[in-house]
Amino acid sequence: MLELLTDRFSKALERLRNTRKLTEKQLNDILRDIRMALLEADVDYDVVKTFLKRIRERALTEDLKNNLSPAESVLLTVYEELVKILGETKEDLKKGTVLFVGLQGTGKTTTVGKLAYYLKGKGFKVALTSTDVRRPAAILQLQRLAERVEVPYYSAEGEEDPVKIAQIAVKRAKDEGVDYLLLDTAGRLHIDEELMEELRRIKETVNPSEILYVADAMQGQEALRAAKTFHETVGLTGVVLTKMDGDARGGVALSVREALGVPIKFMGVGEKLEDIEPFYPDRVAQRILGLGDIQSLVERAQQVIPEDEAQALAVRIMKGEFDLEDMLKQIRFVLNMGPLDKIIGMLPGLGQYAKHLKLDEKLLKRKEAIILSMTKEERKNPAIINLSRKQRIARGSGTTVSEVNKLLKEYEEARKLIRKLKNAKGPLGIPRIPFKF
């Protein structure tokens, strides 16, 4: 996510390493690099100007904070100003009718389905509908998404007026006690007066609790210009950024709040239904600066690791017990957390290197296959695995004896480490729960 900005910001701030006193020349050099990075990322020019001005004023006038080094002090200042232009705090979605607007090709309909999946997972009652009568394929796509998410889709058979379709859906949602009615509207390849008039009429009729503009994060200033037009016409309450997992330059993310005064509420981070996340300004700022995103990593871990399994594994590890069954569980935990490059990008200090690391999930799956080819007795007591057993395990898993040996060696190293942690003294010597940070 936003690898371009992470790389450029890291290089700019690297100038201050080992510096004991910040000079104006050093600050100018850093700000020039940051300015180039932001403009290259297609951030709005006025936003860039305001951002750099605030950093300069604070860096030159504020005392070093809490005995921080000049590098740490500037980093903290840049971080705090980044959080400000990104929106400072996470904005929740108000219950009621949520109107989705935007141009074609930005992933608007898919985003409606993803948000339905997210809200349903939070325990809310959700329903979907579409007023895009010009594109029957868009309606069919949303109906299929509703089926996959297992939420109702409200259709108005034979009705061709988008405003009446919206009216019917809102009344039904109210009657059925729906928390969120997600209403997809027609898009265009470009903005035209007919589209805007239709949106104005729908807004006046349904009085939505939210009007979300769906923007392609890879479009930069083009997306911001379109957002401004929609905002002037219908009054946006939030933005959803799609394709944040791709080679997004980040210009829209850093421009929207400052330029429009509208918060980013969600971001799409992949193609699957579950690949949508609330937008946390502080977490995104941390990722941009290569500081990782431990909070999101913890939440992802909690979603895929059952509490009882985590507790049971924790107790065994605290006792110094660890067999191949436990190793198999840990491998599956990691695989279930999603693409490894995303996980690496959330770790402090590794964000800027995530795209360069060659992470082969197939290797983890081969290790899983090796353990699954063992008997229960072999997993509980790996010491009994002799050459003939290794040959059988290799045949059963489609691997080689060399790979089986390598996995057993890794297991022994992990077991030794866990024993050392068990015997370690002090409050930080014993791990609490693996994979729950």
FENHUQUI-V858006 format. One record per residue. RES is the residue in three letters. PSI is psi in whole degrees, -180 to 180 (* if undefined). OMEGA is omega in whole degrees, -180 to 180 (* if undefined). D_CENTER is the distance of its C-alpha to the mean C-alpha in Angstrom with 2 decimals. Layout:
RES/PSI/OMEGA/D_CENTER
RES/PSI/OMEGA/D_CENTER
//
This chain:
MET/124/176/8.15
LEU/42/-176/11.22
GLU/-34/-179/13.45
LEU/-49/-180/16.53
LEU/-41/180/16.17
THR/-45/-179/15.36
ASP/-47/-177/18.45
ARG/-42/180/20.67
PHE/-40/180/19.98
SER/-43/180/20.60
LYS/-38/180/23.83
ALA/-46/-177/24.97
LEU/-18/178/24.64
GLU/-24/-180/26.26
ARG/-25/-175/29.47
LEU/1/-179/29.90
ARG/135/179/29.96
ASN/10/178/33.28
THR/133/-180/34.25
ARG/-29/180/36.40
LYS/131/-179/36.88
LEU/123/176/34.82
THR/162/180/37.04
GLU/-34/179/36.66
LYS/-43/179/36.78
GLN/-43/180/33.86
LEU/-42/179/31.83
ASN/-42/179/32.87
ASP/-43/-180/31.79
ILE/-45/-179/28.31
LEU/-34/177/27.93
ARG/-43/179/29.24
ASP/-42/180/26.63
ILE/-40/178/23.81
ARG/-47/179/25.49
MET/-40/-180/25.65
ALA/-44/-178/21.99
LEU/-40/179/20.99
LEU/-37/178/23.59
GLU/-32/178/22.59
ALA/2/177/18.99
ASP/37/174/20.86
VAL/145/179/20.35
ASP/134/-174/23.08
TYR/-43/-180/26.24
ASP/-36/178/27.17
VAL/-43/178/23.79
VAL/-46/-178/24.27
LYS/-48/-179/27.81
THR/-43/-178/26.99
PHE/-50/-178/24.22
LEU/-36/179/26.61
LYS/-43/-179/29.51
ARG/-39/179/27.87
ILE/-45/-179/26.94
ARG/-48/-178/30.50
GLU/-43/-178/32.18
ARG/-42/-177/30.37
ALA/-34/-177/30.73
LEU/-21/-175/34.45
THR/-27/-177/35.41
GLU/145/174/33.47
ASP/158/176/34.80
LEU/135/-174/32.77
LYS/129/172/30.76
ASN/46/178/31.75
ASN/28/177/33.40
LEU/154/174/30.38
SER/164/177/31.19
PRO/-40/-180/31.04
ALA/-45/-179/27.96
GLU/-37/-180/26.11
SER/-44/178/27.44
VAL/-41/179/26.31
LEU/-44/180/22.82
LEU/-41/178/22.63
THR/-47/179/24.03
VAL/-42/180/21.59
TYR/-48/-178/18.64
GLU/-37/178/20.23
GLU/-33/176/20.98
LEU/-45/179/17.49
VAL/-40/180/16.28
LYS/-49/-176/19.23
ILE/-18/177/18.57
LEU/-13/176/14.91
GLY/-3/176/16.37
GLU/-58/-177/17.07
THR/157/176/15.84
LYS/136/180/13.39
GLU/123/180/15.39
ASP/159/180/15.94
LEU/125/-180/16.98
LYS/142/179/20.78
LYS/152/179/22.52
GLY/-150/179/24.73
THR/122/-180/24.59
VAL/115/-178/21.40
LEU/128/178/22.47
PHE/125/180/20.23
VAL/161/178/21.74
GLY/178/-179/21.27
LEU/164/177/22.76
GLN/148/174/22.96
GLY/3/-179/20.68
THR/-4/-179/17.46
GLY/29/-176/16.16
LYS/-52/-177/17.43
THR/-42/178/18.93
THR/-39/180/16.10
THR/-38/177/13.78
VAL/-46/179/16.56
GLY/-42/179/16.50
LYS/-43/-179/12.80
LEU/-35/176/13.27
ALA/-43/179/16.49
TYR/-45/-179/15.00
TYR/-49/-177/12.61
LEU/-38/178/15.65
LYS/-40/178/18.04
GLY/-23/178/16.18
LYS/2/176/16.67
GLY/10/-180/20.34
PHE/155/175/20.96
LYS/121/-172/23.47
VAL/146/174/22.04
ALA/155/-179/23.98
LEU/152/171/23.44
THR/162/180/25.89
SER/142/177/26.36
THR/15/-176/28.99
ASP/75/-176/28.69
VAL/-17/-179/32.26
ARG/-21/-178/32.64
ARG/87/179/30.15
PRO/-30/-180/30.99
ALA/-33/180/28.44
ALA/-40/178/25.62
ILE/-45/179/27.16
LEU/-40/179/27.56
GLN/-44/-179/23.94
LEU/-36/177/22.85
GLN/-42/180/25.57
ARG/-37/177/24.33
LEU/-40/178/20.75
ALA/-40/178/22.44
GLU/-42/-180/24.41
ARG/-40/-180/21.50
VAL/-18/-179/19.73
GLU/50/173/23.27
VAL/156/-178/23.55
PRO/145/171/26.57
TYR/125/-179/26.88
TYR/114/178/29.55
SER/157/177/31.83
ALA/87/-175/34.96
GLU/127/175/37.35
GLY/-10/-179/39.57
GLU/130/-178/38.11
GLU/-8/-179/37.39
ASP/116/-179/36.84
PRO/-37/-178/33.10
VAL/-43/180/34.12
LYS/-36/177/36.10
ILE/-45/180/33.34
ALA/-41/180/31.01
GLN/-49/-179/33.88
ILE/-44/-178/34.53
ALA/-42/-179/30.91
VAL/-42/179/30.67
LYS/-43/-179/34.01
ARG/-41/179/33.04
ALA/-40/179/29.76
LYS/-43/-180/31.86
ASP/-35/-176/34.50
GLU/4/176/32.10
GLY/37/-180/30.25
VAL/136/178/26.81
ASP/-45/-178/24.19
TYR/118/169/22.08
LEU/112/-179/23.68
LEU/113/-171/21.17
LEU/109/179/23.47
ASP/136/-179/22.72
THR/171/-180/25.17
ALA/146/174/26.79
GLY/172/176/25.35
ARG/164/174/27.43
LEU/-24/177/27.31
HIS/164/-179/28.42
ILE/133/174/29.21
ASP/163/-174/32.64
GLU/-35/180/34.74
GLU/-44/179/35.04
LEU/-46/-177/31.29
MET/-38/178/31.15
GLU/-40/178/34.24
GLU/-44/180/32.80
LEU/-39/179/29.66
ARG/-43/-178/31.99
ARG/-41/179/34.11
ILE/-43/180/31.28
LYS/-47/-179/29.95
GLU/-33/-176/33.51
THR/-45/-173/34.11
VAL/-14/-179/31.08
ASN/66/-174/30.23
PRO/151/176/26.44
SER/-28/180/24.54
GLU/144/170/21.63
ILE/107/-175/21.63
LEU/128/175/18.23
TYR/126/180/18.27
VAL/119/-176/15.95
ALA/142/175/15.62
ASP/117/-176/14.89
ALA/-16/-178/13.06
MET/-5/-175/15.51
GLN/-17/177/18.53
GLY/-134/-174/18.81
GLN/-27/178/21.89
GLU/-43/178/22.91
ALA/-37/-180/20.03
LEU/-40/179/20.94
ARG/-43/178/24.58
ALA/-40/179/23.98
ALA/-39/179/21.90
LYS/-41/180/24.91
THR/-45/178/27.29
PHE/-39/-179/25.47
HIS/-42/179/25.23
GLU/-30/-176/28.95
THR/-51/-173/29.82
VAL/-10/180/27.98
GLY/85/-179/26.30
LEU/147/174/22.49
THR/-9/-180/20.85
GLY/170/-179/17.24
VAL/144/171/15.00
VAL/125/178/12.12
LEU/126/177/10.71
THR/164/176/10.54
LYS/33/177/10.30
MET/-12/178/7.78
ASP/-13/-178/7.75
GLY/-158/-178/11.49
ASP/54/-178/13.93
ALA/134/-179/12.94
ARG/-26/174/15.40
GLY/0/-177/13.71
GLY/-41/-179/16.96
VAL/-44/-178/15.91
ALA/-39/-177/13.12
LEU/-6/-176/15.87
SER/-33/-169/18.66
VAL/-54/-174/17.96
ARG/-44/-177/18.56
GLU/-40/-175/21.44
ALA/-35/-175/23.05
LEU/-18/-174/22.82
GLY/21/-178/22.30
VAL/131/-178/19.63
PRO/152/169/16.30
ILE/127/-175/12.87
LYS/-35/179/11.91
PHE/162/174/8.88
MET/138/176/6.72
GLY/130/-175/7.01
VAL/24/179/5.24
GLY/-175/-175/8.53
GLU/-18/-177/11.97
LYS/162/-179/12.25
LEU/-35/-177/12.72
GLU/-3/-175/10.22
ASP/62/174/7.32
ILE/140/-177/6.49
GLU/147/171/4.99
PRO/151/-179/7.62
PHE/112/177/7.90
TYR/110/-179/9.34
PRO/-42/-178/11.64
ASP/-39/-179/12.64
ARG/-40/179/9.44
VAL/-39/177/8.77
ALA/-40/178/12.52
GLN/-43/-180/12.48
ARG/-41/180/10.33
ILE/-38/-177/12.71
LEU/8/177/15.62
GLY/21/-178/14.81
LEU/4/179/14.84
GLY/-173/-180/11.85
ASP/72/-175/9.53
ILE/-35/-178/11.76
GLN/-47/-180/10.96
SER/-34/179/7.52
LEU/-43/178/9.53
VAL/-46/-179/12.35
GLU/-40/178/10.81
ARG/-41/179/9.72
ALA/-42/-179/13.26
GLN/-28/180/14.90
GLN/-32/-173/13.78
VAL/-12/-178/15.41
ILE/111/178/18.27
PRO/138/-176/21.09
GLU/-44/-177/22.52
ASP/-38/179/26.04
GLU/-40/179/25.25
ALA/-43/-179/23.45
GLN/-43/-179/26.50
ALA/-43/180/28.99
LEU/-37/179/27.51
ALA/-44/-180/27.47
VAL/-44/-180/31.14
ARG/-42/-178/32.16
ILE/-38/178/30.58
MET/-25/176/32.18
LYS/-4/-179/35.43
GLY/13/180/34.96
GLU/134/180/34.72
PHE/113/178/32.43
ASP/-174/-176/33.33
LEU/-23/174/31.89
GLU/-41/179/30.78
ASP/-39/179/28.49
MET/-39/178/27.28
LEU/-42/179/26.55
LYS/-42/-179/24.44
GLN/-40/177/22.37
ILE/-43/-179/21.91
ARG/-36/176/20.74
PHE/-48/-178/18.30
VAL/-44/-180/16.64
LEU/-37/-178/16.83
ASN/-16/-178/15.32
MET/-8/176/12.14
GLY/-175/-179/11.08
PRO/134/-175/11.72
LEU/-31/-180/13.28
ASP/-32/177/12.29
LYS/-41/179/8.57
ILE/-44/179/10.23
ILE/-40/-179/12.70
GLY/-19/179/10.47
MET/-8/-179/9.51
LEU/134/-178/13.29
PRO/132/176/15.40
GLY/-9/-176/17.47
LEU/-6/-177/15.98
GLY/-43/-176/13.15
GLN/-16/-178/15.89
TYR/-8/-173/17.36
ALA/-42/-176/14.54
LYS/-17/-179/15.67
HIS/-19/-178/19.26
LEU/134/178/19.08
LYS/99/-176/20.52
LEU/109/-176/18.76
ASP/105/-180/20.72
GLU/-20/179/19.54
LYS/-31/179/23.04
LEU/-42/178/24.57
LEU/-38/180/22.92
LYS/-32/176/24.07
ARG/-38/177/27.53
LYS/-41/178/27.68
GLU/-43/-180/26.82
ALA/-38/180/29.62
ILE/-47/-179/32.04
ILE/-38/180/31.64
LEU/-23/179/31.93
SER/-4/178/35.18
MET/156/173/36.72
THR/166/178/38.87
LYS/-41/-179/38.02
GLU/-40/180/40.72
GLU/-37/179/39.33
ARG/-36/-179/35.85
LYS/-32/-176/37.51
ASN/78/-176/39.98
PRO/-15/-179/38.89
ALA/-22/-177/42.17
ILE/-4/-176/44.08
ILE/101/178/42.26
ASN/-172/-175/45.05
LEU/-46/-178/45.38
SER/-37/177/46.35
ARG/-41/179/43.41
LYS/-41/180/41.04
GLN/-41/178/42.56
ARG/-43/180/42.08
ILE/-42/-180/38.41
ALA/-42/179/37.79
ARG/-43/-177/39.52
GLY/-29/-177/37.63
SER/-2/-179/34.18
GLY/29/180/35.07
THR/-163/-180/34.72
THR/163/177/37.34
VAL/-35/178/39.19
SER/-42/179/37.76
GLU/-37/177/34.16
VAL/-44/178/35.40
ASN/-41/-179/37.03
LYS/-43/179/33.92
LEU/-42/179/31.85
LEU/-36/177/34.71
LYS/-43/178/34.87
GLU/-39/179/31.15
TYR/-44/-180/31.78
GLU/-39/179/34.81
GLU/-41/178/32.98
ALA/-40/-179/30.24
ARG/-40/178/33.09
LYS/-42/180/34.96
LEU/-42/-179/31.99
ILE/-37/177/31.48
ARG/-38/178/35.22
LYS/-42/179/35.11
LEU/-37/-179/32.33
LYS/-39/-177/34.42
ASN/-4/-178/37.47
ALA/146/-180/35.82
LYS/158/175/37.23
GLY/163/-176/35.58
PRO/-25/-178/32.75
LEU/4/-175/30.02
GLY/-27/-176/31.93
ILE/126/179/30.78
PRO/145/-179/27.22
ARG/-75/-178/26.18
ILE/115/180/23.65
PRO/140/179/22.16
PHE/4/170/18.43
LYS/100/-166/18.20
PHE/*/*/17.89
//
